[in-house]
Amino acid sequence: MPFVRPPSALFGTSRRDFLKIGSLAFSGINLTKLLAASEGSERSCIVLFQAGGASQLDTFDPKPEAVSDIRGSFKAIPTALPGVRVSELLPRSAKALGKFSIIRSMHSDEAIHERARQYVFSGTKPRNEVLQPSFGATLAKELGPKNGLPPFVSIPMADLSAEAGFLGPTFDPFVSGEPTAEDFSVQDLTLPGGINLSEARSRTELLGALNREFQRVEQSPLIDSMDEFYQKAFDLISSPAAKQAFDISAEPDKLRDAYGRTTIGQGALLARRLVEAGVRLASIFQWGYDTHVNNEPEHKKLVPEFDRAFVTLLEDLEQRGLLDSTLVLVIGDFGRTPKINFSGGRDHWPGAFSVALAGAGIQGGAVIGETDKHAAEPTRRPVSIEDLGATVYEALRIDYRKNYHANGRPIAINKEGQPVEELWS
């Protein structure tokens, strides 16, 4: 069946030189719950990105009846939904399926990583003449910063496919750095050595005066953009809320262990802290899924790390009253080939793949769409990348029919997509 609902019991200078943020000692004060969700509150988003493209067969859409070189060696295990199975690599997700929903019938026509990522991060097919802004950049433009924090954060690094595109560098993500590093500190949140905050304020005022004088002679959009960037940079490095939000060491060791001491685990925990403090969207990149060789060994390492982080994140958000206002989105570039190749790998496969969504009003415990016996093509309720984009914007209360302007012409935030309404029914 294309749509499965569980019993009700289951619901329940240079940029780098100017900032150089790496050595602030944070206070360790716990974040408050004053920003917890209310019915009319703004919404935020956490993206868990399985970079390279996770295998649908080895995660959310196993085919236990297929031949061995398609099904692989991982078993399919039961979930909280009767009759629904997932890979044995996802035992926590299997038990928690009442908290999130799966779309098994995603499909794309982009099989090159860079273009595929641009597609899934924006919900709009890539074009040569203009780069569509990612979800995070759109939220940054529509909602702006809050509590002195950057609206859009990328963990642990940035990717060109998930940046602001034609909206300009003002809306590019702030980059956190590696949260698993010993004595982690944010790489763009400290002043250069030997400069204190008072000196930085004086230098910023001088820079502003010089720029204003220069603009009297020659107006430039680039200068305007840099002025705004420097002001935001200074706001960030002088913000106690920013220092506190990025201080992952303030979390109890028990909770850090629950998330897992991995990039995806500590990244998810950092993302929770950030959205709790006011960040609009945080993307965590878990690299390694481009498994042209050794697919099973790589998935055996990566998927359990994801499983632990994902379910702990959902539980943590729920306990803090944040899940109703936070969309959690699990995506990747595309899927992997049904047939295992001669190197024990699975290659690029945009024909069918799975995504998972939770929070922001989305009902947990649904499996939407189906694929054929090899997880190669959707057979029921196909969902396009445009549909996923419209769904994301709908969940975040952004008008996906809105137009921006670039190169002198209107460009839709999302073109031709329709929200997957089953996620709310």
NUTOR-383204 format. One record per residue: residue in three letters; x negated, y negated, z of N, C-alpha, C in turn. Coordinates in steps of 0.1 Angstrom, whole numbers, plus 5000, padded with zeros to 4 digits. Example, Ala and Ser with C-alpha at 12.3 -4.5 7.8 and 13.67 -1.06 7.14 Angstrom:
<atoms>
Ala486850575078487750455078486850335078
Ser487250225071486350115071487150005079
</atoms>
This chain:
<atoms>
Met499250125000500050005000499149885000
Pro499649774993498749654993498749565005
Phe499649585014499749495026500149575038
Val499349585048499549665060499649575072
Arg500649595080500849515092500849615104
Pro500149585115500149675126501349655135
Pro501449745145502449725155502249595163
Ser503249535169503149405175502049405186
Ala501849515192500849525203499449485199
Leu499149495185497849475181497549325179
Phe498649235180498349095178497849035191
Gly497749025195497448975209496448855209
Thr460845755055460545775054461045875047
Ser460445985047461246095041462146145052
Arg463146215047464146275056463446355066
Arg462446435062461846525072460946445082
Asp460146345077459346265085460146185095
Phe461246135090462046045099462646125111
Leu463046245108463746315119462846405127
Lys462246505121461346595126461846655140
Ile462846725141463546755153463046875161
Gly462046905165461747035170461447055184
Ser461346945192460846975206461646905217
Leu462946875214463746815225463946925236
Ala463846885248464146975259465546945263
Phe466447035262467847015264468147045279
Ser469346985283469646985298470147115303
Gly470747205294471347325299472647315305
Ile473347205304474647185309475647265301
Asn476547335306477547415299478547315291
Leu478947355279479947285272481247295279
Thr482047185279483347185285484347245275
Lys485547265280486647315271487647205267
Leu487147085269488046975266488446965251
Leu487647035242487847025228488647155223
Ala489147225233489847345229491047315220
Ala491447415212492547385202493847355209
Ser494547265202495947235205496747255192
Glu498047255193498847285181498547185170
Gly498347055173498146955163496746925160
Ser495746995166494346955165493746985151
Glu492646915148491946945136491347085137
Arg491047135125490547275125489047275120
Ser488347375124486947395120486747525114
Cys485547555110485347685102483947735105
Ile483847865107482547935108482448035097
Val481448025088481248115077480148215081
Leu480448345081479348445082479148495068
Phe477948455062477648485048476648595047
Gln477148705040476248825038475548805025
Ala474448735026473748685014473148805006
Gly473448804993473048904984474248984979
Gly475248994988476449074985476449204991
Ala477349225002477449355009478249445000
Ser477949575002478649674994480049695000
Gln481049684992482449704997482649845002
Leu481949944995482150084999481450115012
Asp480450035016479750065029480149965040
Thr481249895037481849805048483349825049
Phe484049735042485549735045486449815035
Asp485849875025486649955016485950085012
Pro485750175021485150305018486050395010
Lys485450485003486250574995485850714998
Pro486350775009485850905014486151015004
Glu487051004995487451114986486551104973
Ala485751004971484950984959483751084959
Val483151104948482051184947480851124955
Ser479851204958478851154967478051034963
Asp477751024949476950914945477750784943
Ile479050794947479850674948480150644963
Arg480650744970481050714984479750694993
Gly478650744989477450734998477550835010
Ser476650815019476550915030477250865043
Phe477750735043478350685055479850735055
Lys480250775067481650825069482650705070
Ala483850735067484950635069485650675082
Ile485750565091486350595104487650515106
Pro488550565114489850505116489750375123
Thr490750285121490750155127492050145136
Ala492150025142493349995150494649995142
Leu494549995128495750005120495850145115
Pro496950215118497150355113496950365098
Gly496150455094495950485080494850405073
Val494350305080493350215074491950255080
Arg490950275071489650315075488650215070
Val487550205077486350125073485150215075
Ser483950155071482750235072482350255087
Glu481750365089481250395103480250295108
Leu479750215099478750105103479449995110
Leu480849995111481649885116482549935128
Pro481950005138482850055148483549955156
Arg482949835159483549735167484649665159
Ser484349645146485449585137486549675136
Ala486349805135487449905134488449885146
Lys487849875158488749865170489349725171
Ala488749625165489249495166490049445154
Leu490549535145491149495133492449415135
Gly493049425147494249345150493949195152
Lys492649165153492249025154491948955141
Phe491749025130491348965118492049045106
Ser491948985094492549055083491549075072
Ile491749165063490849195052491549175039
Ile490849115029491249115015490349215008
Arg490849325003490049424996489949394981
Ser490849314976490949294961490449174956
Met489349114962488649004957487949044944
His487948944935487148964922486648834917
Ser485548844910484848734904484348764890
Asp483948664883483248694870481848634869
Glu481348614881479948564882479048664889
Ala478048714881477248824886475748774889
Ile475548644888474148594891474248524904
His473348554913473448504927473748354929
Glu473048274922473148124925474548084921
Arg475048124909476348084904477448144912
Ala477248274916478248344924478348274938
Arg477248234944477348164957478048024955
Gln477647954945478347824942479847854941
Tyr480247954935481647994933482348014946
Val481848104954482448144966482448034977
Phe481447954977481347844987482147724984
Ser482747724972483547604968484947644964
Gly485147774960486447814954486647764940
Thr485647714934485747664920484647714911
Lys485047754899484047814890482947714887
Pro481647754887480547664884480647604870
Arg480247484869480147414856478747364854
Asn478247354842476947304840476747154842
Glu477847074840477746934841477846874855
Val478446954864478646894877478647014887
Leu478046984899478047084910479147064920
Gln480147154921481247134930480847134944
Pro481347044953480947054967481447174974
Ser480647224983481047344991482147305001
Phe482747405007483747385017483247295028
Gly481947315033481447235043481347085040
Ala480847055027480746925023482146855022
Thr483146925017484446875016485046835030
Leu484846925039485246895053484546775058
Ala483246765056482446655060483046525055
Lys483346525042483946405036485346375041
Glu486146475042487546455046487746415061
Leu486946475069487146465084486046385091
Gly484846375085483746295090483146355103
Pro482146285108481546345120482346325133
Lys482046395143482746395156481846405167
Asn481946325177481146335189479646325186
Gly479246245176477846225173477146345167
Leu477946445163477346565157477446565142
Pro476546635135476746645120477946725117
Pro478746695107479946765105479746905098
Phe478546925092478347045084476947085087
Val476847215092475547265097475247405090
Ser474047425086473647555079472647615088
Ile472847745091472047825101471547955093
Pro470247985093469147905098468447815088
Met468947825076468347745065469447705056
Ala469147615046470047565036469947655024
Asp471047645016471047715003471647614993
Leu471047594982471547494972472947524968
Ser473347644969474747684965475747634975
Ala475347594986476347554997476147415001
Glu475847324992475547184995476647094989
Ala476446964989477446874986477746844972
Gly476846894963477146874948477346724945
Phe478446694937478646554932479046464943
Leu479346504955479646414966478446344971
Gly477246394968475946324972475346384985
Pro474146344987473346404999473846365012
Thr474646265013475246225026476046345032
Phe476646425024477446535029476846675028
Asp475446675026474746795026474646845041
Pro474446975042474347035056473146995064
Phe473346985077472246975086471647115088
Val470347125088469747265089469247285103
Ser469647395109469347425123467947485125
Gly467447565116466247645119466647775125
Glu465747865128465947995132466248005147
Pro467548045150467948055164467348165172
Thr466748265166466148375173464748335178
Ala464148225173462848185176462648165191
Glu461548205197461248175211461248025213
Asp461847975223461947835226462547765214
Phe463547815209464247755197464647615200
Ser464247525190464647385190464947355176
Val465847255174466347225161465347145153
Gln465047185141463847135134464046995130
Asp465246935130465446795126466046715137
Leu465746745149466346665160465446595170
Thr464146585167463246515176462546405168
Leu462146305175461346195169459946245167
Pro459246185157457846215155457046195168
Gly455946265170455146255182454746105184
Gly454846065197454345925200455345815199
Ile456545855194457645755193458745785202
Asn459045685211460245705220461445645213
Leu462645665221463845625215463945475213
Ser463445395222463445245221462645205209
Glu461545265206460745225195461445265182
Ala462045385182462845435170463945335167
Arg464645285178465745185176465245065169
Ser464045015174463444895168463044915153
Arg462445035151462045065137463245075128
Thr464345135133465545155125466145015122
Glu466144925132466744795129465844715119
Leu464544735120463644675110463944735096
Leu464044865095464344925082465644875076
Gly466644855085467944805080467844665075
Ala467044585082466844445077466144445064
Leu465144525062464344525050465244575038
Asn466044675041466944735031467944625027
Arg468544555036469544455033468944345024
Glu467644305028466944205019466744255005
Phe466344385004466044444991467344454983
Gln468444484990469744494983470244354977
Arg469744244983470044114977469544104963
Val468444174960467744164947468344274938
Glu468544394943468944504934469844604942
Gln471044604938472044694945471744834939
Ser471844934947471545074943472345174951
Pro473045264945473845364953472845454961
Leu471645474956470645554964470245484977
Ile470045354976469745274988470945284998
Asp472145274993473345285002473345415008
Ser473045525001473045655006472045675017
Met470845615014469745635024470045555037
Asp470645435035471045355047471945435056
Glu472945495050473945575057473245695063
Phe472345765056471645875061470845845074
Tyr470045735073469245695084470045655097
Gln471245595094472045565106472545695112
Lys473045785104473445915109472345985116
Ala471145985110470046045117469745985130
Phe469745855131469545795144470645825154
Asp471845825150472945865158472746005164
Leu472246095155472146235160471046245170
Ile469846185168468746205177468946135190
Ser469946035190470145965203471446015210
Ser472046125205473346175210473146285220
Pro473546265233473446365243474346495239
Ala475446465232476346575228475546665218
Ala474846615209474046695200472946775207
Lys472246715216471246785223471846905230
Gln473046885237473646985244474147095235
Ala474847055224475447155215474447255209
Phe473247205206472247285200471447365210
Asp471647345222470847415232471447555235
Ile471047645227471547785228471047855240
Ser469947805246469347865258470247845270
Ala471147755269472147725280473147845282
Glu473247925272474148045273473548155281
Pro474448225289473948335297473348445289
Asp472248505294471648615287472548725283
Lys473548755292474548855289475348825277
Leu475748705275476448665263475548675250
Arg474348625252473448625241473148765236
Asp473048855246472848995243474049055236
Ala475249015240476449065234476549035220
Tyr476148915216476048875202475048945194
Gly473948985201472749045195471648945192
Arg470448985196469348895194468748895180
Thr469648865170469348865156469748735150
Thr469348715138469748585132471248565131
Ile471948675127473448665126474048655139
Gly473548725149474048715163473848585170
Gln472648535170472348405177472948295168
Gly472948315155473548215146475048195149
Ala475748305151477148305154477448235167
Leu476548265177476748205190476448055189
Leu475448015182475147875180476347805172
Ala476847875162478047815155479147795164
Arg479447885174480547875183480247745192
Arg479047725197478747605204478947485196
Leu478647485183478747365175480147335172
Val480947425168482347395166483147355179
Glu482747405190483247365203482947225206
Ala481847175201481347045204481846945194
Gly482246985182482746895172482346915158
Val481447005155481047035141482247085133
Arg482347045121483547085113483347225107
Leu482147255101481847385095480447425097
Ala480247545102478847605103478747725095
Ser477747735087477547855079476347935084
Ile476448065086475348145091474948235079
Phe473748235075473248325064472548445070
Gln473148565066472448685070471948745057
Trp470648735055470048775042469648915042
Gly469548975030469149115029470049215022
Tyr471249165017472149255011471949274996
Asp470949224990470749244976470049374974
Thr470749484976470149614978470049694964
His469249644955469049724943468249854945
Val467549854956466849974961467249994976
Asn467250114980467350144995468650085000
Asn469750094993470950034998471350085012
Glu471350215014471850275027470950235039
Pro469550245038468750195049468950045052
Glu469149965042469349825045470649795051
His471749855046473049845052473149895066
Lys472350005068472350065081471749975092
Lys470849885087470349785096471149665097
Leu471649615086472349485086473749485091
Val474549585086475949585089476249605104
Pro475549685112475749685126475449555133
Glu474449485128474149355134475249255131
Phe475849265119476949185116478149225125
Asp478449355126479549405133479549355147
Arg478449355154478349315167478549165169
Ala477949085160478148935160479548895157
Phe480148955147481448915142482548935153
Val482549055159483549085169483349005182
Thr482048995186481848915198482248765196
Leu481948715184482448575180483948565181
Leu484648655176486148655177486648655191
Glu486048745199486448755213486048625221
Asp484848575218484348455225485248335221
Leu485548315209486448205204487848215211
Glu488348345211489648365217489648335232
Gln488648375239488648355253488548205257
Arg487948125248487747985250488947905244
Gly489947965239491047895233490747825220
Leu489747875213489247815200489647885188
Leu490148005189490348085177491548025169
Asp492547975175493647915168493247795160
Ser492147735163491747615155490547635147
Thr489947755147488747785140488947905130
Leu488747875117488747975107487448045107
Val487448175108486248255107486348335093
Leu485348315085485348365071484148445069
Val484348575065483248665061483248685046
Ile482148635040482048645025480648685021
Gly480448715009479148735003479148684988
Asp478048714981477948664967479048734959
Phe479148864961480048954953479849094959
Gly480349194953480249334958479049404952
Arg478949534954477849614948478449724939
Thr477649774930478149874921478649994928
Pro479750054923480250174929479250294929
Lys478650304918477650414916476350384921
Ile475750464929474350444935473350474923
Asn472450384922471450394911470350484914
Phe469450504905468350604906467350564917
Ser467350434922466450394932467150394946
Gly468350464946469050464959469750324962
Gly469850244952470450114955471850094948
Arg472449984951473649944944473349804938
Asp473749784926473449664919474649564920
His474449444914475549344914476849394909
Trp477949354915479249404911480349294915
Pro480649204906481749104909483149164907
Gly483249284902484549334898485549354910
Ala484949384921485849404933484949394945
Phe485449334956484749324968485749284979
Ser485249284992486149255003485649125010
Val486649055016486348945025487148965038
Ala486748905049487548915061487748775066
Leu488948755072489348615077490048635090
Ala489848535099490448535112490648385117
Gly491548365126491748235132492448135124
Ala492548015129493247905122494647935117
Gly495348005125496748045122496848165114
Ile495848225109495848355102496248465111
Gln497248545107497648665114496648775113
Gly496248835124495348945123496049075120
Gly495249175116495849305114496549325100
Ala496049265090496549285077495449335067
Val495749425058494849465048495549435035
Ile495049335027495749285015495049335003
Gly495749384994495149434981494649574982
Glu494449634971493749764970492849764958
Thr491949864958491049884946491250034942
Asp490750064930490850194925490050294933
Lys489950424929489350524937487850514939
His487250424931485850394932485450254938
Ala486550184942486350044946485649964936
Ala486049984923485449914912486349804907
Glu487649814907488549714902489749704911
Pro490349584913491549574920492749644913
Thr493549714920494749774914496049714919
Arg495949644931497149574936496749444942
Arg497549344940497349214946495949164944
Pro495449144932494149084930494148944935
Val492948904941492848774947491548714940
Ser491748594934490548534927489848444937
Ile488648404933487848314941488648174943
Glu489348134933490148014934491248034945
Asp491848144945492848174955492248174969
Leu491048224970490348224983490048084987
Gly489547994978489347854981490547784985
Ala491647804978492947744983493347794996
Thr493147914999493447975013492547915023
Val491247895021490447825031490947685034
Tyr491147615023491647475025492947465032
Glu493847555028495147565035495047585050
Ala494147685053493947715067493247595075
Leu492447515068491847405074492647275073
Arg493847285067494747165066494147055057
Ile493447105047492947015036493747035024
Asp494146925017495046935005494146984994
Tyr494347114990493547174980493947124966
Arg495047044965495446994952494846854949
Lys494046804959493546664958492446654948
Asn492346544942491246514932490246424938
Tyr488946454935487846354936487546304923
His486546214922486046164910484546174908
Ala484146214897482646234894482446214879
Asn481446144875481146124861482246054854
Gly483045964862484045894856485345964853
Arg485546084859486746164856487246234869
Pro488446264870488946334882488546484882
Ile488146534894487846674895488546724907
Ala489246834905490146894916489246954926
Ile489646944939488947014950488947164947
Asn490147204943490347344940491247354927
Lys490747424917491547434905492247564903
Glu493547564902494347674899494447784909
Gly493947754921494047854932495347844939
Gln495847964945497047964953496748034966
Pro497047974977496748044990497348184991
Val496648274998497148405000498148405012
Glu499448385008500448355019500648475028
Glu500348595024500448715033499648695046
Leu498648615045497748605057498548525068
Trp499548455065500348385075501748445078
Ser502048555071503448605072503448725081
</atoms>
